[in-house]
């Protein structure tokens, strides 16, 4: 499943958030590559200047994958999530079309 959403703020109306979810049994099959490969093209045609993705720091596989596709870490929010009894950082990654 892939979704692109326009996120509006007072400062900037030119951001798109990329949300991708792949079921565990379908991972490593290239399914998540499609929105990553086509997202920048779509964003540019739609007039977006930046695409971002927010993940818990525990999702190391997704973070590594995005970084291998030229996404950059922009922000880390310390202890942003609580998973069970553990506090986990949130990582914001971005790319530009």
N, C-alpha and C positions, 0 to 999 in steps of 0.2 A: 504494500500500500504506500503510495506517495502523495503528498499534498503540498502545495505551495499556497501560502497565505500572504495577503498584503497586511502589513502591520503599520498602523498610523500613529504617529506621535506629533506633538506640536513642532518639534525640531525638524523632523525628517519624515517625509511620506514615501521614501524610496527604498524601503527595506522589505525583503521577503524572507519569511521563516521556512526552512525546509524541515519537514517532518517525515521520517521514513521508518517503517517498522517491518521487519522480516521475521516470520516465525522461525523458531529454533531449528526445526527440521528442514528448512529451506535455505539456511545460511550457507555461505561458501559456494553458492550456485550462481553468483553473478546477478541475482535479483536486485540487490541494493545499488548496483552500479548504474542502472538506467537513470534514476532521478539525479544522481550525482553527475553523470555524463551530460545529461540534457538540461539540467537545472540552470546553468549559467546562460545557455542560449535562450531558454524561455525567459529568464529574468531580463536579459538585455532587450529582447523584443517587447516585453511588457513595460519597459522603462525603469526597472529597478536598478539601483546602483550597487547593491550589496545583498548577499544571501547569508543568513546565519543559521546556526544550529546550536541548541543548548542540550547538554548531556550531563548526567552524573559522572563524576570522575571515575567511578567504578566500571564504567562502560569503556574499558581500555581498548577493546577490539574496534569499536566504532570510532573512537578518537584517533587511533593509529591509522585506520582506513582513510578517514577524512584528511589527515595530515599527509598521507601518501598521495592524495589527490589535490595537493596544493592549498588546502584549507589551513588557516592560521589561527592559533589560540589567541584570543583577544583579552579575555577576562576570566578570572577564577573567583567565584564567590565562595569563601570559606564556610564550611559547615552549613551549607544551604539546604541540604536534604537530611532527613533522618530515615535510615533504612534499618529496621529492627532497632537495635540499641546503639547503632553506630551513626555518627554524623558524617556526612559525605559532602565533598566540595561539588560545586556546579561549574562546568567548563563551557564557555561560549567560544565557538569557532566560527570563522567567517571566510568568505571568498568573494571575489569581485568578478562580475561577468566581463 
